[in-house]
Amino acid sequence: MASDRDDARQLQALVLDACHAKRRLRLVGSNSKGFYGRVAEGETLSLSDHRGVVSYAPTELVITARGGTPLVEIERLLAEKEQMLPFEPPHFNGGGTIGGAVAAGLSGPRRPWGGAPRDLLLGIKLLDGRGRILNFGGQVMKNVAGYDLSRLMAGALGTLGILLEVSVKVLPKPPQEHTLMFFSEDRNPWKVMRDLLGKAIPITATCSQGKRHKLRLACNERRLKQIQTTHGLETIENQQEFWQALRDQELDFFQCKAPLWRISLPPAAVLDPGNETLNEWANAQRWLVSERPAEEIRALAEEQTGHATLFRYGDRSGELFHPLQPRLAEIQRQLKQVFDPNGIFNPGRHYSHY
């Protein structure tokens, strides 16, 4: 557990000084996701020393930790009680902090079945751009009357404030997980996936590349044999490292240095980008390596009511995230004005004008 020492006041003093001087700050934890988003301007403010677990209540399924706490420390503590972070956050380069995981809003293969960071975020302690320390939410699921402001921070990339502490819902780890595989000539295996999901098969992850499709299941050996026999699926042993490599983008597919796009689509949508894709989340998340112009890729996604983000590589000086609709852009501008009116936190990290 963390000691009683809390350096939040030191961070507050630095932010107040930057606020008065209107000096921009680039927030950095472990920098495991420094590649993600636009290049933020400003003086580097390290958050890695603000770390430690504040409280952990296994029976209440909640953990509270300071933003700079490494994910490996949290996961190690949870594992002692056979629990886990349900959104399976990426570690990228073996690093990653809980504050960075929430700020980036990124999830691993378990996301459709375990939830996204914003779904599991119960409360936060926030240091805003005016130097105020604010508390939102709490440590239970239903303690918020009105709009839950804590969830705004999931995916904000630190542009609204510094996450001093986060309270996150945790879940029990499945006693067993197994991997099954099937082959399909169909470029879109959604029909097979839909059949499996409709029969309440306990899927916790999917990965499709080319004709090969893998499923991770949480069940015992007896249930595994029933599923395998009924659906003719092949068992693959010792696949834990595969799912971790998928989570952290260490598979061969991700090693190309060409622009990597993350495309969100309805599972049944057929995408024909001219390049092979790697699909997750029962086909709802597609990864595409392509040199095609951003306008073309985003147009393909929009045709299927989806959106596309330039995730890695490529030109980071342009807009990397899918353009917001005018009304949403105005809401985002107003939120930035409320939480960071002087624009000192991670300027330009999300969109060029924020």
Buried (B, 14 or more C-beta within 10 A) or exposed (E): EBEEEBBBEEBBEBBBEBBEEEBBBBBBBBBBBBBBBBEBEBEEBBBBEBBBBBBBEBEEBBBBBBBBBBBEBBBEBBEEBEBBBBBBBBBBBEBBBBBBBBBBBBBBBBBBBBBBBBBBBBBBBBBBBBBEBBEBBBBBEEEBEEEBBBBBBBBBBBBBBBBBBBBBBBBEBBEEBBBBBBEBEEEBBBEBBBEBBEEEBBBBBBBBBEEEBBBBBBBEEEBBEEBBEEBEBEBBEEBEEBBBBBBBBBBEBBEEEEBBBBBBBEBEBEBEBEEEBBBBBBBBBBBBBBEBEBEEBBEBBEEBEBBBBBBBBBEEEEBBBBEBEEEEBEEBBEBBEBBBEBBBBBBBBBBEEB
